Amino acid sequence: MKKLIALLLTLVLVLSLGCTAFAEGEEPALTKDLVILYTSDVHCGIEQGWGYAGLYAVKEALSKTKNVLLVDDGDAIQGEPVGTMTRGEAIINIMNTVGYDVAIPGNHEFDYGMDRFFELVEMANFPYISANFSKEGTPVFDPYIIKEVEGVKIAFVGVTTPTTPRSSTPRYFMNEQGEFIYGFLQDETGEAVYNAVQKAVDDARAEGAKYVIVMGHLGDETECIPWTYADVISHTNGIDAFLDGHAHDTEQVVMKNKDGEDVVRSACGTKLANIGALTITTDGKISSELYSWNSSVAAPELLGIDNVVSAAVSDAADALNEKLAQVVAHTAVDLVIYDPEATTDDGKPIRIVRRTETNLGDLCADAYLDQSGEADIAFVNGGGIRVPIAQGDITMNDILKVHPFGNSLTVIEVTGQQVLDALEWSVHAEPGEFGGFNQVAGMTFEFDPNIPSPCTSDDNGFFTGIPEGAERRVRNVLVAGQPIDPNATYKLASHDYQLLDNGDGYTMFDGAKVLQESVKLDNQVLLDYIVDTLGGVVGEEYADPYGQGRIVAVG
């Protein structure tokens, strides 16, 4: 443990961002600093980065000299086979062992269905909170919770991105009549969310909270406006710090609230690469930092960690490892979701599968086309293609990681006009990312990102149409080499998430004739295509990382 503490001090990335939460002359009540450790977007990375065992070791080490609380900002239970194959239970069991104090739901907490989500909530030894998650207008959870540390009241307020109904499975938020009964106070202006957060903050203050910390799953992505962390902070007051998730970023920011007062905002990335730490000192100063994993330095020391969490993680992993390690196929080429030739200025990979064609996108779309047995064209959303596959052997684990959501092959009959509208929606966020950007098979098209998107949408971010006469981005659409006919009918293969459940806001298929419904899981579609159709080998036809020229940006 002494080695771990030394490593912790070595690996901490101190960002020197802080502010003071009480007036000059006010006496602080804490006799020891309070460190609020937080995680977000772990996505079942139980042994990645620090791992949950490392997180527990850090928590225990800090507890020897400081007050410590541990919270999670969502998207913990989905993203790896250990979550998918236990429908989240293995992750909740591990989080119970680590000893979380409070959590909020991220958009992917709902990926196993609403009933399963509430089962997992019951399994958790920690409470979930949310100021904006409601059923038929009634809050589902308490909007905030107060923890007392040395008699000082620390309030935590929860808020989840209102994009959740379209970035999880929309059907899960509906009743049997297809009407939304669960929501996140989404409206066009964002005022409903701001007001809910403000009320929770004010109520917590009225209850005696000395510090108010917002736990958010909001992020900073353009598609999340007007519900980004910056939107909420700038439209509220009384928040001391905002611990954020969803965007997988690691930005440490101090920004002004609506009264011009400083608010610390911290995010810690994904897969436990970092542990977020918000410190409230005995003199009331608030600052954020990241405990950053550095495998080259820390791995030799941390590999020997043996605690109650490492045992729980080991038990969960061992139950799956044998099956997941099975080699099921081979690829002669690297199959990508990141740009193989460029990185950001600070050396980070650039994810392109959500805004341009890639060879893995082609492979996944081809799998839907092939396995449908009857479709003319196929779509697969870039947001559903989660990881690349390196050249060499392909294991069952690799397949499950590509498609971890459990969506199912579905085929519907659509008009050419519906396809054209879907393509416009697919590229409406260009040049930015969009999880609903579709990789395609059986067709090709061009688009001009310099033309403003003509698509309109509702408060939930769902497609509502394209004004008559509006200039479109998409052009030269060919199906099987022939120009698409807006009045003709085509058979479209994709998954139930997009075709039946309005996933990523695709509403233009509502009412379409269903030819095949939820035939088999997406990862099984990919596996069967590679093994049965390609003979177990992904070959040179997929060699170009940027695909086969099915989607071309022009202009």
Phi, psi and omega per residue, in radians:
M1 nan -0.595 3.093
K2 -1.092 -0.681 3.101
K3 -1.104 -0.691 3.134
L4 -1.097 -0.748 3.128
I5 -1.083 -0.726 3.106
A6 -1.090 -0.741 3.101
L7 -1.092 -0.729 3.135
L8 -0.992 -0.797 3.132
L9 -1.133 -0.592 -3.138
T10 -1.245 -0.665 -2.969
L11 -1.618 -0.197 -3.127
V12 -1.091 2.278 3.030
L13 -1.719 1.736 -3.072
V14 -1.454 2.171 -3.007
L15 -1.821 -0.022 3.016
S16 0.892 0.745 3.089
L17 -1.959 2.151 -3.097
G18 -2.860 2.953 3.057
C19 -2.735 2.947 -3.128
T20 -1.875 2.348 -2.995
A21 -1.714 -0.017 3.132
F22 -2.331 2.792 -3.048
A23 -1.208 2.690 3.115
E24 -1.045 2.312 3.141
G25 1.673 -0.257 3.111
E26 -1.305 2.352 -3.099
E27 -1.478 2.171 3.090
P28 -1.220 2.639 -3.115
A29 -1.721 -0.323 -3.141
L30 -1.293 2.384 3.036
T31 -1.726 -0.276 3.037
K32 -2.281 2.548 3.081
D33 -0.978 2.561 3.029
L34 -1.836 2.180 3.044
V35 -1.919 2.088 3.056
I36 -1.715 1.788 3.065
L37 -1.371 2.464 3.097
Y38 -2.518 2.639 3.061
T39 -2.171 2.760 3.001
S40 -2.733 2.660 3.059
D41 0.918 0.723 3.085
V42 -1.155 -0.554 3.063
H43 0.830 0.801 3.059
C44 1.179 0.300 3.117
G45 -1.375 1.125 -2.944
I46 -1.152 -0.447 -3.140
E47 -2.103 0.181 -3.132
Q48 -1.591 2.709 -3.116
G49 0.969 -2.263 3.076
W50 -1.131 -0.538 -3.002
G51 1.221 2.797 3.128
Y52 -1.136 -0.547 3.105
A53 -1.159 -0.714 3.076
G54 -1.146 -0.684 3.077
L55 -1.028 -0.785 3.137
Y56 -1.104 -0.723 3.135
A57 -1.103 -0.721 3.093
V58 -1.100 -0.794 3.139
K59 -1.021 -0.792 -3.122
E60 -1.179 -0.673 3.140
A61 -1.128 -0.791 -3.134
L62 -1.152 -0.562 -3.089
S63 -1.129 -0.274 -3.137
K64 -1.247 -0.452 -3.091
T65 -2.217 -0.153 -3.067
K66 -2.384 2.845 2.911
N67 -1.342 2.423 -3.093
V68 -2.374 2.324 2.937
L69 -2.141 2.694 -3.111
L70 -2.314 2.200 -3.096
V71 -2.321 2.815 3.124
D72 -2.259 2.372 -3.057
D73 -1.756 0.402 2.961
G74 1.767 2.903 -3.082
D75 1.047 0.865 3.125
A76 -1.648 -0.564 -2.846
I77 -1.707 -0.004 -3.066
Q78 -2.312 2.584 3.043
G79 2.316 -0.334 3.103
E80 -2.353 2.780 -3.125
P81 -0.957 -0.590 -3.131
V82 -1.078 -0.490 3.050
G83 -1.442 -0.839 -3.093
T84 -1.028 -0.782 -3.013
M85 -1.399 -0.185 3.033
T86 -2.039 0.107 -3.136
R87 0.897 0.740 3.012
G88 1.581 -0.291 -3.016
E89 -1.101 -0.715 -3.120
A90 -1.046 -0.638 -3.101
I91 -1.253 -0.765 3.115
I92 -1.060 -0.711 3.124
N93 -1.066 -0.727 3.128
I94 -1.181 -0.746 3.135
M95 -1.097 -0.632 3.051
N96 -1.055 -0.734 -3.122
T97 -1.192 -0.677 3.103
V98 -1.096 -0.645 3.105
G99 1.675 0.883 3.081
Y100 -1.193 2.603 3.128
D101 -1.663 -0.560 -3.108
V102 -2.881 2.696 3.118
A103 -2.542 2.836 2.989
I104 -2.161 2.712 3.050
P105 -1.376 2.355 2.911
G106 -1.593 3.088 -3.140
N107 -1.107 -0.507 -3.100
H108 -1.548 0.005 3.004
E109 -1.155 -0.297 -3.068
F110 -1.725 0.105 -2.982
D111 -1.233 -0.233 3.075
Y112 -1.750 0.168 3.139
G113 1.779 2.692 -3.077
M114 -1.141 -0.722 -3.137
D115 -1.067 -0.756 -3.141
R116 -1.156 -0.653 3.117
F117 -1.011 -0.797 -3.119
F118 -1.221 -0.512 3.013
E119 -1.101 -0.743 3.133
L120 -1.168 -0.650 3.081
V121 -1.041 -0.714 3.114
E122 -1.166 -0.570 3.125
M123 -1.242 -0.464 -3.043
A124 -1.251 2.426 3.061
N125 -1.536 0.142 3.138
F126 -2.241 2.679 -3.116
P127 -1.460 2.643 2.925
Y128 -1.756 2.488 3.115
I129 -2.277 2.688 3.032
S130 -2.914 2.279 3.108
A131 -1.479 -0.224 -3.020
N132 -2.268 0.108 3.081
F133 -1.604 2.101 -3.041
S134 -2.412 2.772 3.003
K135 -2.121 2.060 -3.112
E136 0.870 0.700 3.069
G137 1.509 -0.080 3.136
T138 -1.809 2.260 -3.139
P139 -0.990 2.422 3.131
V140 -1.449 -0.724 -3.124
F141 -2.078 2.915 2.952
D142 -1.090 2.440 -3.116
P143 -1.255 -0.410 3.141
Y144 -2.637 2.892 3.045
I145 -2.430 2.552 3.123
I146 -1.949 2.233 3.037
K147 -1.917 2.357 3.115
E148 -1.755 2.231 3.103
V149 -2.178 2.016 -3.065
E150 0.903 0.642 3.134
G151 1.441 -0.138 3.110
V152 -1.518 2.273 -3.118
K153 -1.548 2.125 3.111
I154 -1.960 2.072 -3.141
A155 -1.719 2.420 3.031
F156 -2.052 2.213 3.133
V157 -1.969 2.311 -3.112
G158 -1.798 2.523 3.049
V159 -2.647 2.294 -3.080
T160 -2.026 2.503 -3.065
T161 -0.973 2.275 3.074
P162 -1.195 -0.092 3.042
T163 -1.365 -0.036 -3.046
T164 -0.955 -0.795 -3.095
P165 -1.016 -0.473 3.117
R166 -1.716 -0.307 -3.140
S167 -1.710 -0.139 2.845
S168 -1.833 -2.584 3.126
T169 -1.749 1.961 -3.053
P170 -0.945 -0.614 -3.101
R171 -0.997 -0.542 -3.096
Y172 -1.162 -0.300 -3.094
F173 -1.771 0.137 -3.072
M174 -1.962 2.855 2.962
N175 -1.556 -3.063 -3.082
E176 -1.168 -0.325 3.115
Q177 -1.542 0.059 3.132
G178 1.398 0.322 3.129
E179 -1.739 2.384 3.118
F180 -1.181 2.157 3.059
I181 -2.007 -0.333 3.033
Y182 -1.847 2.442 3.130
G183 -2.689 3.101 -3.065
F184 -2.295 0.578 3.106
L185 1.017 0.660 3.117
Q186 -1.308 2.285 2.973
D187 -2.564 3.003 -3.020
E188 -1.160 -0.530 -3.043
T189 -1.653 -0.402 -3.045
G190 1.554 -0.092 -3.056
E191 -1.067 -0.614 -3.107
A192 -1.099 -0.712 3.103
V193 -1.208 -0.792 3.141
Y194 -1.007 -0.758 -3.098
N195 -1.171 -0.667 3.137
A196 -1.157 -0.748 3.108
V197 -1.140 -0.760 -3.137
Q198 -1.069 -0.736 3.133
K199 -1.108 -0.724 3.120
A200 -1.102 -0.727 3.111
V201 -1.094 -0.829 -3.122
D202 -1.107 -0.726 3.134
D203 -1.137 -0.674 3.119
A204 -1.152 -0.728 3.090
R205 -1.076 -0.739 -3.132
A206 -1.125 -0.441 3.119
E207 -1.479 0.006 3.055
G208 1.801 0.202 3.137
A209 -1.157 2.196 3.093
K210 -1.436 -0.600 3.118
Y211 -2.225 2.472 3.094
V212 -2.162 2.089 -3.136
I213 -1.995 2.186 3.045
V214 -1.571 2.274 2.989
M215 -1.774 1.942 -3.045
G216 -2.052 2.585 2.929
H217 -2.137 1.238 -3.004
L218 -2.102 -0.826 3.140
G219 1.294 -2.958 -3.057
D220 -2.282 0.300 -3.070
E221 -1.288 2.545 -3.098
T222 -0.989 -0.700 -3.085
E223 -1.170 -0.219 -3.134
C224 -1.639 -0.080 3.038
I225 -1.092 2.342 0.232
P226 -1.738 0.600 -3.051
W227 -2.106 0.459 3.065
T228 -1.297 2.933 3.095
Y229 -1.035 -0.651 -3.120
A230 -1.145 -0.662 3.092
D231 -1.070 -0.788 -3.094
V232 -1.185 -0.813 -3.127
I233 -1.056 -0.774 -3.049
S234 -1.274 -0.200 3.140
H235 -1.949 0.212 -3.123
T236 -2.383 3.000 2.981
N237 -2.443 2.947 3.095
G238 1.526 -0.025 3.096
I239 -1.574 2.255 3.096
D240 -1.522 -0.659 -3.108
A241 -2.667 2.684 -3.093
F242 -2.264 1.911 3.103
L243 -1.660 2.051 -2.880
D244 -2.085 2.733 3.037
G245 -2.471 -2.856 3.040
H246 1.624 -0.810 -3.069
A247 -1.522 -0.125 -3.133
H248 1.124 0.357 3.139
D249 -1.552 3.021 3.127
T250 -2.229 0.498 -3.084
E251 -1.249 2.346 3.038
Q252 -1.967 2.035 -2.971
V253 -2.327 2.505 2.866
V254 -2.006 2.066 -3.118
M255 -2.272 2.893 -3.071
K256 -1.520 2.460 2.980
N257 -1.482 -2.990 -3.035
K258 -1.187 -0.293 3.097
D259 -1.715 0.118 3.128
G260 1.426 0.248 3.141
E261 -1.659 2.604 -3.075
D262 -1.285 2.412 3.025
V263 -2.269 2.240 3.091
V264 -1.427 2.230 3.041
R265 -2.070 2.269 -3.095
S266 -2.337 2.438 3.029
A267 -2.334 2.628 -2.989
C268 -2.170 0.331 3.047
G269 1.352 -2.508 -3.032
T270 -2.494 2.881 3.031
K271 0.989 0.536 3.089
L272 1.029 0.438 2.998
A273 -1.096 -0.502 3.068
N274 -2.370 2.648 2.925
I275 -1.898 2.151 3.105
G276 -1.321 2.548 3.138
A277 -2.465 2.084 3.040
L278 -1.909 2.143 -3.094
T279 -1.908 2.284 2.972
I280 -1.958 1.954 -3.068
T281 -1.413 2.967 -3.124
T282 -1.126 -0.379 3.098
D283 -1.714 0.202 2.996
G284 1.564 0.072 3.120
K285 -1.352 2.388 -3.136
I286 -1.995 2.248 3.138
S287 -2.530 2.715 3.128
S288 -2.071 2.637 3.083
E289 -2.737 2.920 3.088
L290 -2.079 2.341 2.948
Y291 -1.586 1.807 -2.938
S292 -1.680 2.292 3.141
W293 -1.297 2.330 3.049
N294 -2.325 1.735 -2.983
S295 -1.077 -0.592 -3.092
S296 -1.165 -0.491 3.132
V297 -1.629 -0.774 -2.928
A298 -1.576 -0.490 -3.006
A299 -0.948 -0.800 -3.116
P300 -1.047 -0.555 -3.122
E301 -1.426 -0.697 -2.994
L302 -1.493 -0.290 3.121
L303 -1.070 -0.420 -3.109
G304 -1.580 0.106 -3.125
I305 -1.081 2.272 3.128
D306 -2.360 1.759 3.120
N307 -2.499 -3.079 -3.066
V308 -1.109 -0.514 -3.131
V309 -1.340 -0.725 3.114
S310 -1.040 -0.620 3.094
A311 -1.162 -0.733 3.127
A312 -1.145 -0.718 3.110
V313 -1.125 -0.740 3.139
S314 -1.082 -0.741 3.125
D315 -1.079 -0.746 -3.133
A316 -1.167 -0.738 -3.104
A317 -1.212 -0.718 -3.099
D318 -1.099 -0.553 -3.122
A319 -1.164 -0.349 -3.074
L320 -1.963 -0.400 -2.920
N321 -0.999 -0.733 -3.051
E322 -1.064 -0.798 -3.131
K323 -1.246 -0.724 -3.082
L324 -1.187 -0.501 -3.107
A325 -1.390 -0.114 -3.115
Q326 -1.104 2.213 3.070
V327 -1.354 2.158 -3.076
V328 -1.993 -0.269 -3.106
A329 -2.909 -3.010 -3.124
H330 -2.550 2.537 3.022
T331 -2.138 2.341 3.138
A332 -1.455 -0.139 -3.068
V333 -2.375 2.779 2.983
D334 -1.289 2.292 3.120
L335 -1.871 2.085 -2.834
V336 -1.981 2.689 2.860
I337 -2.144 -0.223 3.105
Y338 -1.885 2.682 3.116
D339 -1.123 2.123 -3.110
P340 -1.368 -0.166 -3.034
E341 -2.004 -0.177 -3.052
A342 -2.438 2.671 3.034
T343 -2.340 3.004 3.039
T344 -1.230 2.990 -3.129
D345 -1.030 -0.501 3.136
D346 -1.724 0.318 2.982
G347 1.489 0.156 -3.124
K348 -1.506 2.623 -3.137
P349 -1.167 2.636 3.127
I350 -1.855 2.011 3.129
R351 -1.344 2.129 -3.074
I352 -2.001 -0.188 -3.044
V353 -1.137 -0.296 3.140
R354 -1.689 0.172 3.110
R355 -2.632 -0.036 3.067
T356 -2.718 2.886 -3.139
E357 -1.210 2.487 2.990
T358 -2.363 2.868 -3.126
N359 -1.189 -0.571 3.066
L360 -1.203 -0.625 3.053
G361 -1.076 -0.741 3.083
D362 -1.060 -0.766 -3.118
L363 -1.071 -0.807 -3.115
C364 -1.143 -0.715 3.115
A365 -1.174 -0.715 3.085
D366 -1.042 -0.632 3.134
A367 -1.092 -0.754 3.104
Y368 -1.124 -0.752 -3.139
L369 -1.072 -0.829 -3.084
D370 -1.179 -0.844 -3.017
Q371 -1.295 -0.293 3.068
S372 -1.187 -0.570 3.136
G373 1.383 -0.131 -3.076
E374 -2.589 -0.174 -3.010
A375 -1.244 2.644 3.028
D376 -1.544 -0.626 -3.116
I377 -2.454 2.847 3.130
A378 -2.503 2.549 3.047
F379 -2.117 2.589 2.889
V380 -2.552 2.208 -3.037
N381 -1.250 2.411 -3.139
G382 -1.054 -0.523 3.111
G383 -1.193 -0.276 3.103
G384 -1.666 0.072 3.089
I385 -1.941 1.735 -2.807
R386 -1.637 -0.546 -3.076
V387 -2.457 2.707 3.064
P388 -1.376 2.972 3.028
I389 -2.166 2.121 -3.106
A390 -1.362 2.666 3.080
Q391 -0.950 2.401 3.138
G392 2.187 -2.686 -3.130
D393 -1.169 2.517 3.054
I394 -1.960 2.156 3.120
T395 -1.737 2.948 3.047
M396 -1.027 -0.625 3.108
N397 -1.074 -0.721 3.115
D398 -1.047 -0.774 -3.123
I399 -1.113 -0.787 -3.121
L400 -1.142 -0.578 3.134
K401 -1.244 -0.567 3.099
V402 -1.106 -0.821 -3.113
H403 -2.145 1.456 -3.066
P404 -1.570 -0.044 -2.916
F405 -1.537 -0.247 3.141
G406 1.301 0.491 3.024
N407 -1.322 2.828 -2.997
S408 -2.206 2.512 3.108
L409 -1.021 2.234 3.133
T410 -2.435 2.552 3.099
V411 -2.236 2.315 3.099
I412 -2.258 2.831 3.066
E413 -1.743 2.189 -3.055
V414 -2.313 2.856 3.029
T415 -1.560 2.809 3.057
G416 -1.043 -0.585 3.125
Q417 -1.159 -0.687 3.082
Q418 -1.091 -0.672 3.090
V419 -1.109 -0.768 3.135
L420 -1.082 -0.735 3.103
D421 -1.124 -0.688 3.123
A422 -1.118 -0.675 3.118
L423 -1.150 -0.680 3.083
E424 -1.067 -0.744 3.122
W425 -1.161 -0.647 -3.138
S426 -1.019 -0.669 -3.063
V427 -1.847 0.242 -3.010
H428 -1.175 -0.436 -3.108
A429 -1.578 -0.112 -3.129
E430 -0.963 2.456 0.135
P431 -1.515 0.158 3.111
G432 -1.429 2.997 3.120
E433 -1.310 2.647 2.999
F434 -2.622 2.147 -3.134
G435 -1.052 -0.404 3.120
G436 -1.577 0.148 3.041
F437 -1.090 2.158 -3.017
N438 -1.669 2.200 2.832
Q439 -1.336 2.543 -2.977
V440 -2.259 2.775 3.018
A441 -2.474 2.601 -3.126
G442 1.415 0.088 -3.082
M443 -2.746 2.890 3.017
T444 -2.421 2.726 3.051
F445 -2.799 2.861 3.051
E446 -2.053 2.747 3.025
F447 -2.585 2.651 -3.140
D448 -1.940 1.834 -3.112
P449 -1.236 -0.167 3.125
N450 -1.385 -0.280 3.086
I451 -1.484 2.240 3.101
P452 -1.012 2.432 -3.137
S453 -1.091 2.292 3.123
P454 -1.494 -0.031 -3.053
C455 -1.229 2.473 3.003
T456 -1.964 2.748 -3.103
S457 -2.551 2.859 -3.135
D458 -1.675 -3.000 -3.087
D459 -1.087 -0.457 3.131
N460 -1.484 -0.040 -3.089
G461 1.411 0.397 3.130
F462 -1.666 2.478 3.126
F463 -1.009 2.289 3.099
T464 -2.063 -0.168 3.072
G465 2.516 -3.083 3.088
I466 -2.335 2.147 -3.105
P467 -1.004 2.466 3.121
E468 -1.050 2.298 3.120
G469 1.516 -0.108 -3.139
A470 -1.169 2.490 3.105
E471 -1.266 2.291 -3.093
R472 -1.739 2.685 3.091
R473 -1.391 -0.621 -2.975
V474 -1.498 2.428 3.140
R475 -2.611 2.945 3.037
N476 0.872 0.914 3.130
V477 -1.484 2.159 3.138
L478 -2.092 2.349 3.022
V479 -1.998 2.083 -3.061
A480 0.918 0.630 3.077
G481 1.477 -0.026 -3.121
Q482 -1.996 2.534 3.135
P483 -0.988 2.399 -3.140
I484 -1.168 2.476 3.112
D485 -1.831 1.987 -3.107
P486 -0.994 -0.469 -3.078
N487 -1.648 -0.147 -3.140
A488 -1.443 2.885 3.069
T489 -1.889 2.541 -3.126
Y490 -2.352 2.702 3.062
K491 -1.726 2.103 -3.044
L492 -1.951 2.178 3.065
A493 -1.806 2.389 2.996
S494 -2.827 -2.512 3.081
H495 -2.091 2.881 -3.092
D496 -1.042 -0.548 -3.136
Y497 -0.954 -0.808 -3.108
Q498 -1.530 -0.751 -2.991
L499 -1.394 -0.569 -3.065
L500 -1.973 -0.430 -2.974
D501 -1.952 0.179 3.129
N502 1.077 0.425 3.125
G503 -0.977 2.444 -3.098
D504 1.049 0.354 3.053
G505 1.460 0.212 -3.123
Y506 -1.372 1.743 -3.129
T507 -1.854 -0.184 -3.044
M508 -1.182 -0.197 3.128
F509 -1.667 0.033 -3.125
D510 -0.997 2.311 3.108
G511 1.485 -0.027 -3.127
A512 -1.176 2.616 3.103
K513 -1.201 2.215 -3.125
V514 -1.585 2.132 3.141
L515 -1.677 -0.656 3.041
Q516 -2.427 2.360 -3.107
E517 -2.184 2.103 3.030
S518 0.857 0.987 -3.026
V519 -1.223 -0.912 3.086
K520 -2.737 2.809 -3.041
L521 -1.117 2.633 -3.092
D522 -1.020 -0.706 -3.137
N523 -1.203 -0.527 3.063
Q524 -1.239 -0.613 3.057
V525 -1.014 -0.841 -3.124
L526 -1.146 -0.772 -3.133
L527 -1.069 -0.825 -3.092
D528 -1.144 -0.641 3.115
Y529 -1.121 -0.831 -3.116
I530 -1.143 -0.800 -3.049
V531 -1.323 -0.857 -3.011
D532 -1.496 -0.813 -3.068
T533 -1.428 -0.764 -3.115
L534 -1.574 0.010 3.114
G535 1.248 0.410 3.091
G536 1.493 0.099 -3.110
V537 -2.333 2.161 2.978
V538 -1.504 2.028 -2.954
G539 -1.804 -2.827 -3.009
E540 -1.179 -0.304 3.102
E541 -1.093 -0.297 3.099
Y542 -1.897 0.383 -3.013
A543 -1.212 -0.610 -3.096
D544 -1.299 2.051 -3.113
P545 -1.070 -0.422 -3.137
Y546 -1.615 0.228 3.007
G547 1.513 -2.916 -2.987
Q548 -1.836 0.347 3.098
G549 1.370 0.489 -3.140
R550 -1.387 -0.521 -3.123
I551 -2.189 2.052 -3.040
V552 -2.203 2.184 3.041
A553 -1.469 2.282 -3.129
V554 -2.238 2.954 3.076
G555 1.570 nan nan
